[in-house]
Amino acid sequence: MNHWGIGWVDWNLVLNKAGGPNWINNYVDAPIIVNPETDEFFKQPMYYALKHFSRFVERGSVRIDLNNDLSNVKSTAFVTPSNEVVVVLYNQNNKEEDVVLKDPNNGSVCLKLLPYSINTIIYAQ
């Protein structure tokens, strides 16, 4: 999202346990894996990442600049059509990270991000 992407299309939304069916025998992962023998499905981590952005970043949002000096925390931010700021933070580290989110117009907030967690902060602009 920080490099001018405007959407995401995945190869498959749902596949079986073997990563198929696939017409070119390219067996891969998917956000949802189905086990037809037991009539079960499993939501993979990719599903939750896609769901997270889809839930909090509404259509028509505009990405805004966000300075991040933490190498283990990936971040992106948006202004929504309803004039809210949405900041998404991903702690890709195996330990907690302390983060201070500073907005010159709204002040600061201190956050503790759990290991390997996706976090969203939403506030009025």
C-alpha positions as CSV (number, residue, x, y, z in Angstrom):
1,M,0.0,0.0,0.0
2,N,2.9,2.3,0.6
3,H,4.2,1.9,-2.9
4,W,1.3,3.1,-4.9
5,G,-0.7,-0.1,-5.0
6,I,-4.5,0.5,-5.1
7,G,-5.8,-3.0,-4.6
8,W,-5.1,-6.6,-4.2
9,V,-6.2,-9.6,-6.3
10,D,-5.3,-13.0,-5.1
11,W,-4.8,-16.1,-7.3
12,N,-7.4,-18.1,-5.3
13,L,-9.6,-17.3,-2.4
14,V,-10.3,-20.9,-1.5
15,L,-8.3,-24.1,-2.2
16,N,-8.2,-27.7,-0.9
17,K,-5.6,-29.1,1.4
18,A,-3.3,-29.9,-1.5
19,G,-3.4,-26.3,-2.9
20,G,-5.8,-27.1,-5.8
21,P,-7.7,-27.7,-7.9
22,N,-5.6,-25.9,-10.4
23,W,-5.6,-26.3,-14.2
24,I,-1.8,-25.9,-14.5
25,N,-0.8,-28.0,-11.4
26,N,0.5,-24.9,-9.6
27,Y,-0.4,-25.9,-6.1
28,V,-0.3,-22.9,-3.7
29,D,-1.6,-21.5,-0.5
30,A,-4.9,-19.5,-0.2
31,P,-6.6,-17.4,2.4
32,I,-9.1,-20.3,3.0
33,I,-8.3,-24.0,2.9
34,V,-11.1,-26.5,2.6
35,N,-11.1,-30.1,3.7
36,P,-14.0,-31.6,1.6
37,E,-13.7,-35.0,3.4
38,T,-14.7,-33.5,6.8
39,D,-16.7,-30.5,5.5
40,E,-14.3,-28.2,7.3
41,F,-12.5,-25.0,6.3
42,F,-9.5,-23.2,7.8
43,K,-8.8,-19.5,7.7
44,Q,-5.1,-18.9,7.0
45,P,-3.1,-15.8,8.3
46,M,-3.4,-14.3,4.8
47,Y,-7.2,-14.3,5.3
48,Y,-7.0,-12.2,8.5
49,A,-4.5,-9.7,6.9
50,L,-6.9,-9.1,3.9
51,K,-9.9,-8.9,6.2
52,H,-8.1,-6.4,8.5
53,F,-7.5,-3.9,5.7
54,S,-10.9,-4.5,4.1
55,R,-12.6,-3.9,7.4
56,F,-10.8,-0.7,8.5
57,V,-9.8,1.0,5.2
58,E,-13.0,2.0,3.5
59,R,-13.4,2.4,-0.2
60,G,-12.3,5.8,-1.4
61,S,-9.6,6.3,1.3
62,V,-6.4,8.1,0.4
63,R,-3.1,7.0,1.7
64,I,-1.1,9.6,3.6
65,D,2.5,9.9,4.5
66,L,3.6,8.2,7.7
67,N,7.2,8.4,9.0
68,N,8.3,5.2,10.7
69,D,11.7,4.8,12.3
70,L,11.1,1.2,13.6
71,S,12.5,-1.4,11.3
72,N,10.4,-4.2,12.8
73,V,7.1,-2.3,12.6
74,K,5.6,-1.9,9.1
75,S,3.0,0.9,8.9
76,T,0.6,2.6,6.5
77,A,-2.0,5.3,7.0
78,F,-5.1,6.6,5.3
79,V,-7.7,9.4,5.4
80,T,-11.2,7.9,4.8
81,P,-14.1,9.6,3.0
82,S,-15.7,10.0,6.5
83,N,-12.7,12.1,7.4
84,E,-11.1,9.7,9.9
85,V,-7.4,8.7,10.0
86,V,-6.7,5.0,9.9
87,V,-3.2,3.8,10.8
88,V,-2.4,0.1,10.4
89,L,0.7,-1.2,12.2
90,Y,2.2,-4.7,11.8
91,N,4.8,-5.8,14.4
92,Q,6.8,-8.4,12.4
93,N,9.1,-9.0,15.4
94,N,9.0,-11.9,17.9
95,K,8.9,-9.4,20.8
96,E,6.6,-6.6,21.9
97,E,7.3,-3.2,20.4
98,D,6.6,0.2,22.0
99,V,5.3,2.7,19.5
100,V,4.5,6.4,19.8
101,L,2.0,7.6,17.2
102,K,2.3,11.4,16.8
103,D,-0.1,13.6,14.9
104,P,0.7,17.3,14.9
105,N,-3.0,18.2,14.9
106,N,-4.2,15.6,17.4
107,G,-1.3,14.8,19.8
108,S,0.3,11.5,20.6
109,V,-0.6,8.1,21.8
110,C,1.7,5.4,23.2
111,L,1.0,1.8,22.1
112,K,2.5,-1.6,23.0
113,L,2.3,-4.0,20.0
114,L,2.2,-7.7,20.6
115,P,4.6,-9.9,18.7
116,Y,3.5,-10.7,15.1
117,S,0.3,-8.6,15.5
118,I,-1.6,-6.3,13.2
119,N,-3.1,-3.3,14.9
120,T,-5.3,-0.5,13.7
121,I,-5.8,3.0,15.2
122,I,-8.7,5.1,14.0
123,Y,-9.4,8.7,15.0
124,A,-11.1,11.8,13.7
125,Q,-9.0,14.1,11.7
